[in-house]
Amino acid sequence: MNKQTLTIFKGKWYAEDTINLGVIGYDATYNYALDETLDSGLITVYRSTIADAIAPYTLCRIDTYADEVVVEKEYWYILQDVVEKVNLISSKPYNHTLSLIEPIKVLERYLLPNNLAFTRTAGAKVYTIADVINRCLNTVLPGVDKPFALEAGS
């Protein structure tokens, strides 16, 4: 297994303010489901300087390295963080055991408007998939007109 690091996003997921929690232990397990169950993971970050537990539904990114180059980035939500102080004299005395769930889980907390439907009526405006994605994202991220600036044809 290649080296993996865990980055925690503070505040909004697109914010620049992040915390590097540390290197993930080699005993990490990830369950990628092919059915309707959600992907999940259980990881431990050993020897961290962070004493506080990470709040539930905090977005994190796992970077996987090969020869000191990031080859994969995965985003997860933290469901639970159990912090254990394991060394009283070390400068990095904390272990974090984190339960992870795929990011789609957070969408259960948002209701889309009733008038958002995939129908086609004569004379109605034709919406592109970019229009629909931006409309859904605007429901989740209010006040952001086009969160990913998707345009038709892109």
CORJO-V228726 format. One record per helix or strand of 2 or more residues. SS is the DSSP state (2 for helix, 1 for strand). FROM is the first residue (numbers start at 1). LEN is the number of residues. Records with the same first field share a line. If there is no record, write none. Layout:
SS->FROM-LEN + FROM-LEN
//
This chain:
1->4-6 + 18-7 + 29-3 + 40-9 + 58-9 + 69-17 + 94-9
2->103-7 + 129-12
//
